[in-house]
Amino acid sequence: MSTQSQIQQCKSRIWEAVISVLSGVKVTEFAGLGPAPVTGMFLTDMGASVTIIDRPNADDFGPRFAPNRGKRSICLDLKDEKDKDIAIAMLKRSDVLLEGYRPGVMEKLGLGPSHVHELNPKLVYTRLTGWGQSGPWAKVAGHDGNYTALSGALWYGGQPGQPPFLPST
């Protein structure tokens, strides 16, 4: 067997291990943009079963949005009690919850960490927000451009005497 073949076999075994490491893990992702769908994509890539709770009439990207690959989805109006009960039943059977809403949204829906942990104490409740849940910037949307500029890293993207440009991510 050639060295190239051995390398390819080794890569295949490593990839098989990676895509099965989270096999059996159930993730409920609340639809949105930013880090939550990308995190869900990575978890799917590692074998987790991810179900997105989509919002009715939302202008999200749906199944064509690359981070939604390999995920199941269900459309629920979380302000409707019947639909909220379906979401709660899903969370009772989930291992992980992913959400990237602004602070207070899940609490208003009755799905904040304290309420959900009463239903499923083992649930890993993951909040992926730009600036955290408290503090002066908590309610402000956070994006790569904000972080790059405020950290001073945007300075590296320009030439002397020219305005900086946002580097690709």
trRosetta pair geometry for C-beta under 8 A, 3 or more apart (Angstrom, degrees):
i j d omega theta_ij theta_ji phi_ij phi_ji
1 5 4.9 -116 -175 85 91 131
1 6 5.8 108 128 -56 116 89
2 5 4.6 99 57 5 80 101
2 6 7.1 -142 98 -4 44 86
3 6 5.6 -54 -150 36 34 114
3 7 6.4 37 152 -21 66 104
4 7 5.7 -52 -150 34 31 112
4 8 6.4 30 152 -18 64 106
5 8 5.7 -54 -148 37 32 111
5 9 6.3 34 153 -20 65 105
6 9 5.7 -52 -147 35 31 112
6 10 6.4 33 153 -20 64 106
7 10 5.7 -56 -150 36 31 113
7 11 6.4 32 152 -20 65 105
8 11 5.7 -52 -147 35 32 113
8 12 6.4 36 153 -22 64 104
9 12 5.6 -53 -150 34 31 113
9 13 6.5 30 153 -18 65 104
10 13 5.9 -55 -150 35 32 110
10 14 6.4 31 152 -18 65 106
11 14 5.7 -55 -148 37 32 111
11 15 6.2 31 155 -19 66 107
12 15 5.8 -55 -146 37 30 110
12 16 6.3 32 154 -20 64 106
13 16 5.7 -52 -147 35 31 113
13 17 6.5 32 153 -19 63 105
14 17 5.7 -57 -154 35 32 112
14 18 6.4 31 150 -20 66 106
15 18 5.6 -53 -147 35 34 112
15 19 6.3 21 161 -11 68 108
16 19 6.3 -59 -141 42 27 101
16 20 6.4 5 163 -2 62 117
17 20 6.4 -78 -148 46 25 98
17 21 6.5 48 156 -58 65 94
18 21 6.0 -33 -150 -10 30 116
18 45 7.6 -22 141 139 104 89
18 46 6.0 -85 167 -118 70 76
19 45 6.6 -86 -110 165 78 54
19 46 6.3 -139 -122 -135 32 28
19 47 5.3 116 161 -58 50 91
20 23 4.7 -12 -163 -29 69 124
20 46 7.9 -76 35 175 13 56
20 47 4.8 99 -124 -83 25 151
21 46 5.1 -45 57 -178 101 103
21 47 5.9 159 47 24 48 129
22 25 4.3 -58 -180 25 89 131
22 43 6.0 -96 113 -166 171 74
22 46 4.4 69 9 115 116 99
22 47 4.3 160 63 71 70 90
22 48 4.0 -35 130 -54 130 83
23 47 4.0 -59 -60 164 66 132
23 48 7.7 -128 -80 -75 22 35
24 47 7.8 7 11 138 57 110
24 49 7.8 -8 -138 -2 7 108
25 43 7.2 -103 100 -175 128 109
25 47 7.3 89 30 103 99 85
25 48 4.3 -50 82 -117 105 93
25 49 7.0 173 84 24 50 72
25 95 5.0 -90 -157 55 76 151
25 96 6.7 30 169 -2 107 115
26 48 7.3 169 -88 -171 13 88
26 49 5.3 -23 -109 71 62 104
26 51 7.7 -3 -170 6 87 105
26 93 6.2 -33 101 129 162 82
26 94 4.8 -126 112 -127 102 56
26 95 5.1 122 52 4 69 90
26 96 7.4 177 94 29 48 75
27 40 6.3 174 126 -127 140 85
27 43 5.5 66 -33 124 162 151
27 48 5.1 45 -11 155 119 131
27 49 6.8 169 24 84 76 49
27 50 4.4 -21 73 -107 114 74
27 51 7.2 167 88 24 61 62
27 94 6.5 77 -127 -158 16 108
27 95 6.8 -47 -71 62 57 86
27 96 4.4 -19 -112 71 82 108
27 97 7.7 167 -161 -85 64 21
27 98 6.3 25 180 -10 109 110
28 50 7.9 166 -86 -156 17 59
28 51 5.7 -22 -112 69 63 93
28 53 6.5 28 -178 -23 96 108
28 87 7.6 122 -178 -159 144 76
28 90 5.2 116 -100 136 138 116
28 91 5.8 -88 32 -87 159 67
28 94 4.5 -67 -10 -96 107 156
28 96 7.3 179 28 92 61 57
28 97 5.3 -16 69 -112 96 69
28 98 7.2 -173 93 25 47 72
29 36 6.0 144 -160 162 103 103
29 37 6.9 105 168 -97 143 54
29 40 4.4 -2 -80 -88 154 142
29 50 5.6 22 -10 -174 121 104
29 51 7.0 175 26 85 79 39
29 52 4.8 -36 78 -103 102 66
29 53 7.1 -174 87 15 47 72
29 71 7.2 -43 36 -150 134 144
29 97 7.9 156 -88 -165 34 45
29 98 4.3 -11 -114 63 78 114
29 99 7.6 166 -159 -71 50 51
30 36 7.1 -46 65 174 69 156
30 52 7.7 113 -128 -159 9 65
30 53 5.2 -25 -112 59 58 107
30 97 7.5 28 -18 -177 99 89
30 98 6.8 -157 22 93 69 62
30 99 4.3 20 38 -106 125 90
30 100 7.6 -165 79 22 95 63
30 101 6.8 -36 108 -29 137 109
30 106 7.7 -161 -9 -91 170 106
31 37 7.6 33 -143 -74 55 107
31 52 5.1 70 -73 177 89 109
31 53 6.2 -128 -11 85 87 51
31 54 4.6 55 -32 -109 153 52
31 55 5.8 -134 66 -7 124 82
31 58 6.6 137 109 87 136 166
31 60 5.4 -59 167 -71 124 169
31 73 7.6 51 -72 -140 120 116
32 36 5.3 56 61 49 108 136
32 37 6.9 -156 73 -31 60 98
32 60 7.5 -103 -105 -103 15 124
32 99 7.3 82 1 -160 138 57
32 100 4.6 -154 89 62 146 105
32 101 6.5 -150 -79 -67 151 65
33 36 8.0 85 87 43 13 96
33 37 6.9 -34 -130 7 30 125
33 60 7.3 -165 -57 -124 84 88
33 100 7.4 -116 69 93 40 141
34 37 7.3 115 64 22 40 89
34 38 7.5 -87 137 6 35 107
34 100 5.2 -174 74 166 118 156
34 128 6.9 176 116 124 110 112
34 130 7.6 -86 -151 -62 152 88
34 143 7.5 -114 -106 -103 107 73
35 38 5.6 -69 -148 46 40 109
35 39 5.7 44 158 -26 77 107
35 100 5.9 154 59 -103 80 135
35 128 4.1 -134 89 168 117 132
36 39 5.7 -55 -145 35 28 111
36 40 6.4 29 155 -18 63 106
36 98 4.8 141 -153 153 93 107
36 99 6.2 -5 -111 -152 144 11
36 100 3.7 -130 -25 -23 120 116
36 126 8.0 146 -117 110 86 108
36 128 4.8 174 -65 54 75 134
37 40 5.4 -52 -147 38 35 115
37 41 6.3 43 151 -26 65 101
37 52 7.7 20 -110 -106 90 128
37 65 6.8 -32 174 133 155 129
37 67 3.8 98 140 114 102 138
37 68 6.4 -41 -159 -62 118 71
38 41 5.4 -46 -150 30 35 117
38 42 6.7 35 151 -17 64 100
38 67 5.0 -81 -82 -117 50 138
39 42 5.8 -53 -153 35 34 110
39 43 6.4 32 150 -17 65 106
39 98 5.8 -178 89 -135 123 139
39 126 7.3 -144 137 135 157 147
39 128 6.3 -161 -9 -69 145 157
40 43 5.6 -55 -147 38 33 112
40 44 6.3 37 153 -21 66 104
40 50 4.7 124 -169 -160 99 152
40 52 7.1 75 173 -78 166 93
40 67 6.6 89 68 163 94 101
40 68 7.9 13 100 -105 126 48
40 71 6.3 28 149 -87 121 140
40 98 5.6 -151 -64 54 97 164
41 44 5.6 -53 -149 35 31 113
41 45 6.4 36 150 -23 64 104
41 66 7.4 30 -114 128 150 73
41 67 4.1 -102 -45 -151 132 72
41 68 7.4 -62 -81 -45 98 18
41 69 6.6 56 -131 46 100 85
41 70 7.6 108 -137 48 63 110
41 71 7.7 -78 -89 -37 58 118
42 45 5.4 -50 -149 33 34 116
42 46 6.6 20 155 -9 64 107
43 46 5.9 -64 -151 44 32 103
43 48 4.0 -28 158 38 94 141
43 50 5.8 112 91 -65 112 123
43 96 7.3 -133 -139 75 159 156
44 47 7.8 152 -175 18 29 9
44 48 5.9 -81 -81 66 36 82
44 49 7.9 64 -114 -115 74 18
44 50 4.9 -75 -69 11 98 126
44 69 7.1 172 106 93 149 69
44 70 4.3 139 167 99 134 125
44 71 5.8 -91 -82 -66 146 81
45 70 7.5 135 -65 47 52 160
48 96 7.5 -21 -157 33 146 134
49 72 7.6 7 180 8 86 113
50 70 7.3 67 44 110 108 87
50 71 4.5 -52 94 -118 102 99
50 72 7.3 170 94 29 52 70
51 71 6.7 157 -102 -177 24 89
51 72 4.6 -25 -110 76 80 99
51 73 6.7 156 -166 -95 64 30
51 74 6.4 14 176 2 112 101
51 90 6.7 -115 85 -158 139 134
52 68 6.6 -33 -27 -131 153 101
52 71 5.4 63 -20 144 103 134
52 72 7.2 -172 20 92 72 46
52 73 4.2 -20 63 -109 99 90
52 74 7.5 172 85 27 56 57
53 73 7.6 170 -83 -156 15 71
53 74 6.1 -24 -113 71 59 87
53 75 7.9 116 -170 -121 54 20
53 76 5.2 -39 -162 34 101 115
53 78 7.4 69 150 -62 133 111
53 87 5.8 44 -119 -112 152 107
53 90 7.4 167 -69 68 117 161
54 58 6.4 -145 180 37 84 130
54 60 6.5 -136 -140 47 98 142
54 62 7.6 34 -119 -104 145 69
54 73 5.2 42 -23 180 114 118
54 74 6.9 -174 23 86 85 32
54 75 4.6 -41 78 -100 104 68
54 76 7.4 122 64 20 53 62
55 58 3.8 88 75 -44 102 128
55 60 7.2 116 39 -13 93 122
55 75 7.3 -4 109 -150 7 78
55 76 7.8 -49 -104 71 40 54
55 77 7.4 75 -154 -103 64 53
55 78 7.6 -56 -109 2 85 99
56 75 5.5 90 -79 172 70 112
56 76 7.7 -112 -33 100 91 13
56 77 5.0 -23 6 -72 124 94
60 65 7.0 -57 160 -29 86 152
61 64 5.9 -111 163 74 93 82
61 65 3.1 106 95 -65 129 113
61 68 7.1 -168 90 -6 101 132
62 65 6.2 135 60 -4 35 100
62 68 6.9 -120 143 55 27 170
62 73 7.9 -135 -147 45 64 172
63 68 5.6 -131 -125 111 37 131
63 73 7.4 -133 -71 7 86 137
64 68 7.8 35 50 54 23 124
65 68 4.6 71 75 1 92 114
66 69 6.1 -20 -171 -22 48 111
68 71 5.2 -93 -168 41 63 121
68 73 7.3 -3 -162 -54 120 127
74 86 7.4 -124 139 140 144 131
74 90 7.9 -166 44 -72 145 150
76 80 7.7 -138 179 54 73 106
76 83 4.0 155 -164 -177 89 110
76 84 7.5 139 164 -67 122 36
76 86 5.8 -152 -112 76 134 122
76 87 5.6 163 122 -55 164 104
77 80 4.2 59 91 3 107 114
77 83 4.8 113 55 39 63 165
78 83 6.2 -111 -83 112 31 111
78 84 5.3 84 -157 -90 58 85
78 87 6.1 12 -110 -14 93 159
78 109 4.9 -2 144 -148 124 131
78 111 7.1 -56 -165 -14 132 140
79 83 8.0 19 51 63 40 123
79 84 7.5 98 -51 -52 3 116
79 109 7.3 -93 -77 -119 59 88
80 83 4.2 64 76 18 105 111
80 84 6.5 -179 84 -14 49 87
81 84 5.5 -55 -141 38 30 113
81 85 6.3 37 156 -24 64 102
82 85 5.7 -51 -153 30 30 114
82 86 6.9 33 147 -20 61 100
83 86 5.5 -48 -156 29 39 114
83 87 6.7 39 147 -17 66 101
84 87 5.5 -51 -152 36 38 113
84 88 6.3 40 149 -21 67 103
84 109 7.0 -170 -120 177 119 93
84 110 6.9 49 -172 64 140 120
84 111 7.6 -139 -152 -55 99 112
85 88 5.5 -50 -145 36 34 114
85 89 6.4 38 153 -21 64 102
86 89 5.7 -52 -151 34 31 112
86 90 6.6 34 149 -20 63 103
87 90 5.6 -54 -154 34 34 114
87 91 6.4 31 151 -18 67 106
87 111 6.9 -40 126 -99 131 139
88 91 5.6 -54 -146 37 34 111
88 92 6.5 42 152 -27 64 100
88 111 7.6 -136 -82 -103 80 96
88 119 6.4 -118 -168 -138 95 168
89 92 5.7 -46 -151 25 33 116
89 93 7.1 13 155 -3 61 106
90 93 6.3 -75 -161 45 33 98
90 94 6.1 38 147 -38 71 113
91 94 5.2 -50 -136 24 38 120
91 97 6.2 16 -126 -82 103 121
91 111 7.5 177 -49 -147 162 104
91 116 5.6 -81 163 -148 146 108
91 119 6.4 63 106 99 109 135
91 120 5.9 -150 142 11 80 139
91 123 6.5 12 -179 -107 88 153
92 119 5.4 -89 -90 158 85 108
92 120 5.2 -178 -127 -60 42 114
93 120 8.0 -105 -16 -100 18 141
94 97 6.2 91 113 -64 144 75
94 120 6.9 79 58 140 75 171
94 123 6.1 50 91 -120 91 106
95 122 7.2 -47 -134 123 63 102
95 123 6.9 172 -174 -121 21 56
95 124 6.5 14 148 16 68 99
96 123 7.1 152 -98 -164 19 71
96 124 4.6 -20 -110 64 74 104
96 126 6.3 11 -172 -5 95 120
97 116 6.7 -13 -22 162 163 160
97 123 5.8 32 -11 173 105 119
97 124 7.1 -174 25 87 66 54
97 125 5.1 -4 56 -120 115 60
97 126 6.2 179 86 28 59 74
98 126 5.0 -17 -105 74 59 117
98 128 6.7 4 -166 -2 86 121
99 105 8.0 -156 164 83 129 114
99 106 5.9 81 125 -67 167 132
99 126 7.1 149 25 87 62 65
99 127 6.1 -23 74 -111 87 61
99 128 7.1 173 90 27 35 81
100 127 7.5 131 -100 -169 39 52
100 128 4.3 -40 -95 78 91 92
100 129 6.2 155 -159 -79 62 55
101 105 3.7 -93 147 59 137 145
101 106 6.0 147 56 -37 134 85
101 129 7.5 -38 80 -87 32 105
102 105 5.6 97 61 -27 67 117
102 129 6.8 103 -117 -131 38 125
102 138 7.8 109 -168 146 83 73
102 139 5.7 56 -173 -140 124 60
102 141 7.5 -69 -82 -79 110 68
103 129 6.8 34 -50 -116 76 171
103 133 4.8 125 -106 -149 116 63
103 134 7.2 120 -117 -64 159 47
103 138 5.0 3 -7 158 142 114
103 139 6.2 -84 40 -82 104 70
104 107 5.3 -62 -151 43 47 115
104 108 6.0 52 153 -27 78 102
105 108 5.9 -54 -152 32 29 111
105 109 6.7 19 153 -11 62 109
106 109 5.6 -60 -150 42 35 110
106 111 4.6 -90 -169 86 85 87
106 112 4.8 128 113 -84 95 57
106 113 7.8 66 111 -27 136 61
107 110 7.6 43 -179 -73 33 21
107 111 7.7 -114 -73 58 20 50
107 112 3.7 29 -89 -58 69 132
107 115 8.0 139 -127 1 58 121
109 112 7.9 142 59 -35 77 69
110 115 5.7 -135 177 156 62 173
111 115 6.4 -108 -118 79 18 125
111 116 5.8 45 -168 -59 61 113
112 115 5.4 86 57 17 72 102
112 116 6.8 -156 92 -3 30 97
113 116 6.0 -65 -136 44 26 104
113 117 5.8 24 168 -20 67 113
113 125 4.6 147 -111 113 95 168
114 117 6.2 -57 -142 36 23 108
114 118 7.0 32 154 -26 57 100
115 118 5.9 -53 -163 22 33 113
115 119 7.3 21 147 -9 63 105
116 119 5.7 -60 -160 39 41 109
116 120 6.4 -31 164 43 76 93
116 123 6.1 -78 141 75 107 154
116 125 6.3 126 82 -92 134 126
117 120 6.8 -83 -128 74 32 54
117 121 5.5 58 -177 -112 78 51
117 123 6.4 -138 -99 52 62 105
117 125 6.9 -73 -60 -29 97 134
118 121 7.6 28 -112 -68 14 79
119 123 7.9 21 83 -10 84 138
120 123 4.1 71 109 -31 112 114
127 133 6.5 28 126 -63 157 111
129 132 6.1 171 83 -63 112 7
129 133 6.7 117 40 -66 147 59
129 138 7.4 32 134 -158 143 68
129 142 7.1 94 157 25 62 119
130 137 7.6 -94 109 140 102 108
130 140 6.9 -90 86 98 134 71
130 141 5.9 100 -6 178 152 36
130 142 1.8 153 -167 28 131 117
130 143 6.9 -37 -111 -35 132 41
130 146 7.2 33 -170 70 132 144
130 147 8.0 -142 -161 -55 93 104
131 135 6.5 -123 149 78 105 118
131 137 3.9 -116 -166 111 162 103
131 138 5.4 -137 98 -94 106 34
131 140 6.0 40 4 61 145 90
131 142 5.1 152 -35 -51 81 133
132 135 5.9 50 75 22 122 122
132 137 7.9 76 40 80 87 89
132 138 5.8 -68 86 -107 71 88
133 138 6.0 21 155 -144 16 125
134 138 5.4 -29 -130 -72 7 149
135 138 5.1 129 56 -42 69 98
137 140 4.8 -60 -166 34 73 121
137 142 7.4 71 151 -71 117 109
141 146 8.0 166 108 -24 67 152
142 146 5.4 -120 -148 70 62 144
142 147 6.7 62 -179 -50 102 96
143 146 5.2 101 54 5 65 102
143 147 7.4 -139 99 -2 34 90
144 147 5.9 -64 -150 40 31 107
144 148 6.0 28 158 -20 70 110
144 166 7.6 99 115 -171 105 120
144 169 5.2 -94 -137 -47 158 151
145 148 5.8 -55 -141 37 28 110
145 149 6.2 22 162 -14 64 110
145 166 5.4 -37 -109 -117 93 139
146 149 6.2 -65 -150 40 24 105
146 150 6.0 8 164 -7 65 116
147 150 6.2 -62 -136 45 24 102
147 151 5.9 20 166 -17 63 116
147 153 8.0 4 128 35 73 124
148 151 6.3 -62 -143 38 20 107
148 153 5.0 -89 -154 77 67 106
148 154 4.8 97 138 -64 92 87
148 157 7.7 29 167 -14 129 138
148 166 6.4 114 79 -136 155 83
148 167 7.1 -171 -141 34 150 90
149 153 8.0 -74 -54 55 16 72
149 154 4.6 14 -98 -20 54 145
151 154 7.8 123 61 -10 77 78
152 155 5.6 -13 176 -2 69 120
153 156 5.9 -38 -174 19 58 113
153 157 7.7 57 137 -19 69 100
154 157 5.5 -54 -164 28 52 117
154 158 7.5 34 150 -14 72 106
154 164 4.6 107 156 127 90 156
154 166 7.0 -36 -125 -99 102 60
155 158 6.8 -75 -165 33 35 102
155 164 6.3 -94 -104 -83 23 142
156 164 7.9 62 56 -135 34 122
156 167 7.8 -16 93 -35 96 133
157 164 4.6 81 79 -170 93 97
157 165 5.1 -125 149 64 114 58
157 166 6.5 41 155 -106 169 12
157 167 4.9 -138 -101 -42 123 91
158 162 5.2 -163 -173 89 99 89
158 163 6.2 -116 -122 130 138 26
158 164 3.4 -96 -38 -96 120 60
158 165 6.3 132 -83 4 76 66
159 162 4.4 40 62 28 87 126
